[in-house]
Amino acid sequence: MKLLREILFPLIAVLAAFLVGAIIVLLIHDDPIETYKLLIGSALSWPDGIGYTLFYATPLIFTGLAVAVAFRCGLLNIGAEGQLYVAAFAAAWVGITFGGVEGRSIANLSAWLLVPLACFAAMASGAVWGAVPGVLKAKFGSHEVINTIMMNFIALALVSYFTQYHYKAQGDPILQTVPISASAHIARLGKFIPGLPERIPLNIAFFLALLACVLVYIFLWRTKWGYEIRATGANPAAAEYGGISTGRQIVLAMAVSGALAGLVGVNEVLGYRYRYYDSFSSGVGYGFTGIAVALLGRNHPVGVVFAALFFGALKRGGLFVDIFTEHVSKDLVEVLKALVILFVAAELYFRGRLGRFGLMRRAKI
Amino acid sequence: MLELRNITKRFGAVLANDHVNIKVKSGTIHAIVGENGAGKSTAMRIAYGFYTADEGEIIVDGQPRRIETPHDAIALGIGMVHQHFMLIEPMTVTENIVLGAEPGGAVALDLTKAAERIRKLSEEFRLAIDPHATIEHLSVGQQQRVELLKALYREAQLLILDEPTAVLAPQEVEELFAILRRMRAQGKTVVIITHKLDEVLAISDEVTVMRDGRVVGELQTSATNAAELARMMVGRDVLLRIEKPQAKPDSTVLSVEHLTVTARDGTQRLKGVSFQVRAAEIVGIAGVEGNGQTELIEALAGLIPHAQMSGRMEYLGRDIAPLDARSRRELGIAHIPEDRHRRGLLLDFDLKENSVLGVHYRPPVAVSLGSVLLDDGAIRKRTERIIEDFDVRPANPDLPARSLSGGNQQKLIIGREFVLQPKLLLVAQPTRGVDIGAIEFIHRKLVRLRDEGCAVLLVSAELEEVTALADRLLIIHDGEIVGEVDPTIATLEEIGLLMTGGKEQ
């Protein structure tokens, strides 16, 4: 019953969004059915549609998980965006500095060492970037939303600076670092899956994302740390009563959240562009879309996977809607995204109302 | 002026007001007294339109009226000052007062006239409030007068004050009473809800006494005294009896000396409290709620920041003041909190998760990988044991705690703390909002725990409960222990008088 509700409400939100989206398509004189056929068909075609949908979904799984973990502790991590920037840069930095890149390396590690090291650097830097607002909240009670937003600006400015002045190839007109060492690359799935061309950037990081989901699930529901994080989020006063240091949980949750967001850097740098490309997330806003993913996925790892796949498919399908319809642009996808969020939020609102009503009736004298 | 006729109000299964009749005469100060949960506030909230009555009618100036929202009440000239002020701190007095009825056109806000009127009202009743002052710069007493002004500005003829002195210092109380008398002189009617008998005697003309949701007395203040009121307030026709063997107290388990707790706002909630609890005895703390009991229990449980406390707390000969909540639990101190929803439970978590709160990090709950992974089997077993031993219904470990009734939630918490086999149990309001059957059950369990050698410190607003359970009874008033009585011989009047700040006669 509970499970059914957990699945049903997001589905209703998605359907309602598509319904309203259809009206918008009608209003601009296009055929909604054709548009949706195009949208869904192109997102699920083999191999390109599915390949790209999964590729787009990968960073969203990471950021969705990041937001979900923080949310389970009662925190809204708006800073996944900044966390993934520092993490991606850190991954690239490791790939350059320890990968034997001419003139820039201090070591030349083998792939077996370099890849884990780069992944670790991404997670660690994301964790630190996330932990800072956590510490500020735990120590001084300053709100994590404000601080994570500010940390986003700092992150972007900082990595842009390092890219521009220290890690850009000489004369390169694009703001990006030099390529990382080939031994820091992780394999694209096209290598293993017949029929999937290697030009599609879907890579091992997708499996890493699925693994992260399993680990996050175990962490949150099967370990004492997860219990403490969730207790802090559910009722800080009761958590304290149970001997839980809520401040410590806030820092821990933000660090784990940041580390998860940081894994976007693995997909982006080690699996896709093989360098740090400045502002790579700005068009999509992986960090911000992660909030929508977590919201639609009900802050549960399994929900996050499906929500990320959904948003990934929208992104892929949107391109084709743009090209092959007369009036509808790919902004329809943005509209649908917004509507989904709106309906999910509305559902929470209605449940909140009902909850409050229920509370009123149970109010003590 | 105002009359409540046969007002009945239920909250779920709780009968908050049972055919309540209250008659407030115009131009008087009318006190409504009773213990916590007697239904005083409920009755007045009905009059103010916060709640609607299930039965009965409200008569204003001789006319039956429907008051469904505070808006209706204001239109009828009824104003209310709540215990917790409803003011916006960064805004000025004038801005706060006009809020909801802003003068001026559709866009412009004309505050000059309003400020002028507020200044005049303030002068008329000698409230000494500057209309342009910012709320956050005012003292609590001044903020209360702003609330009074708010009602006067809306031309209230009848003012209801809910526990107005709870937040005031003694001299502020005097000032407030002077203001209320001036209001009466100007023809206003005042209803004051309180449980402090000395105040009732000092200020009111008439008094209505409530108990268990019913009106048990209507008196002229001049014709009564504190002892009579105390008896009416706390007296019961049938006294609750608990069969318990004589306590055989052993060595001292807890020794508290000069414990002082200062709240964040600088007020002292506990003013140098000292007492001892020995093994195998129940020490009861009786008092009107809000006199420092909450702080006492939380300080002992390790839930109050060290910076806000001073004094000694010794547990089994060891100073526990520097220890955090977890370390105290590990030493065998269990705690049943007064507010099970706020402190005691994770309402959205299931019973399993709730029954390991506090032990979730150590074996047998957390096991492999250096006590990291939770052992679901062990948790389930523990939960089932609590459910069985403490008769928690429905007996389903997978249900969220929210779905249980208050009594069963309480039994779950008690079970969780009892299986720890504590040496010291801190227990506050163990039977609040719990049905009769569960009350008896909980009382028996507490006595049995005592007989097994546990030291029990019991706080309850239910006077009957503490007198029946406690082997020794301390009375707390305004952050101080004002007396110790033997509960087997002390009368309820005597205790009631002490806890309401009255002097022993």
Chai-1 contact restraints between the chains, C-beta under 6 A:
chainA,res_idxA,chainB,res_idxB,connection_type,confidence,min_distance_angstrom,max_distance_angstrom,comment,restraint_id
A,R222,B,L373,contact,1.0,0.0,6.0,A-B,restraint_1
A,R222,B,L374,contact,1.0,0.0,6.0,A-B,restraint_2
A,T223,B,V372,contact,1.0,0.0,6.0,A-B,restraint_3
A,T223,B,L373,contact,1.0,0.0,6.0,A-B,restraint_4
A,K224,B,H360,contact,1.0,0.0,6.0,A-B,restraint_5
A,K224,B,Y361,contact,1.0,0.0,6.0,A-B,restraint_6
A,K224,B,A366,contact,1.0,0.0,6.0,A-B,restraint_7
A,Y227,B,H360,contact,1.0,0.0,6.0,A-B,restraint_8
A,A231,B,L346,contact,1.0,0.0,6.0,A-B,restraint_9
A,A234,B,L346,contact,1.0,0.0,6.0,A-B,restraint_10
A,A234,B,D348,contact,1.0,0.0,6.0,A-B,restraint_11
A,N235,B,L346,contact,1.0,0.0,6.0,A-B,restraint_12
A,A237,B,R342,contact,1.0,0.0,6.0,A-B,restraint_13
A,A237,B,R343,contact,1.0,0.0,6.0,A-B,restraint_14
A,A238,B,R343,contact,1.0,0.0,6.0,A-B,restraint_15
A,A238,B,L346,contact,1.0,0.0,6.0,A-B,restraint_16
A,E240,B,L303,contact,1.0,0.0,6.0,A-B,restraint_17
A,Y241,B,P337,contact,1.0,0.0,6.0,A-B,restraint_18
A,Y241,B,R343,contact,1.0,0.0,6.0,A-B,restraint_19
A,G242,B,L357,contact,1.0,0.0,6.0,A-B,restraint_20
A,G242,B,G358,contact,1.0,0.0,6.0,A-B,restraint_21
A,G243,B,A325,contact,1.0,0.0,6.0,A-B,restraint_22
A,G243,B,R326,contact,1.0,0.0,6.0,A-B,restraint_23
A,G243,B,R329,contact,1.0,0.0,6.0,A-B,restraint_24
A,G243,B,G358,contact,1.0,0.0,6.0,A-B,restraint_25
A,I365,B,F11,contact,1.0,0.0,6.0,A-B,restraint_26
A,I365,B,A16,contact,1.0,0.0,6.0,A-B,restraint_27
A,I365,B,G37,contact,1.0,0.0,6.0,A-B,restraint_28
A,I365,B,T42,contact,1.0,0.0,6.0,A-B,restraint_29
